[in-house]
Amino acid sequence: MVQAIVDMGDREDRIVNVVKGKYGLKNKSEAVNLIIQKYEEEFLEPELRPEFIEKIKAIEKSKKFNRYSSLEDLKRKIENA
């Protein structure tokens, strides 16, 4: 576990305390961890999440991918469909 000293303003401290109270957390550390988790779920690109990588690997294993050697091959496939 990594420990950090965080400098935050009064407003940010109040927000952390509100999150702590709203979710019944024991301390501010749990509140900050929850805020980070929610940020990850809502704002990080899906390709950065490990769950997304696992999902893509599962799809690759199921052989549902079509491989094309060039963009022109893909265009031909779409136009002929």
N, C-alpha and C positions, 0 to 999 in steps of 0.2 A: 504494500500500500504506500502510496506517495502522500506526503504531507506538504502543505503549502500555506504560507501566510499570505492572505489576500487583503489588499487595501480596497475598501469600497466606501462610497459616500453614504450619507444618511438615507437617501431614497432607496438605494440598492439594498441596504441593510434591512429597511422596512419590508421590501419585497421578499427578501429571503425569509424574514420572520412570518410574513403572511403565508407563504408557501408551507413553511414549517407547521403553522397552526392549522391550515386548511387540510393538510394531509395527515395530521397527527404524528408528525415525525419527532424523534427524540432530540435532535440537535440540528444546528445549522449545516453541518457537514452533510447530513442526509438530505436536507433541503437543496443544497447546491448540487449534489449528485442527481437528484430528481430533475432539477432544472436542466442539467446537462443532458440527461437521458431524453427529456422531451424535445430539446433543441435538436438532438441527433435524429429523432424520429420525424420531426417536422421539416427541418431545413437542410440537412446534409443530402447531397446527391445520392440516389440509391446505389450507384456503382461503387460508392465508398463504403457501403455497409457490408459486413461479412455475410449477412443473410442473402443479399442479392447475388453475391458470388456463388454461394452454394446453390441457389436456384438455377442460375445459368449452367453450372456444372451438371446438375440433374437433367436439364433439358438437353444438353449436349450428349449425355449418356443415353438418352431415350431415342437418339437418332432422328429427331424431328427438325434438324437443321438442313438447309440446302446450301451447299457451298458453290460459290461462283468465283471463277478465276479473274473476272474483271467486272467493272460496272456495265460494260457493254453486254456481257452475257446476261446479267440481271435484267437489263432493259429489254433484251430479246425475249426472255422468259415471260416478262410482264405483258409485253405487246402481243405475244402469241397465245396468251391464256384467254 
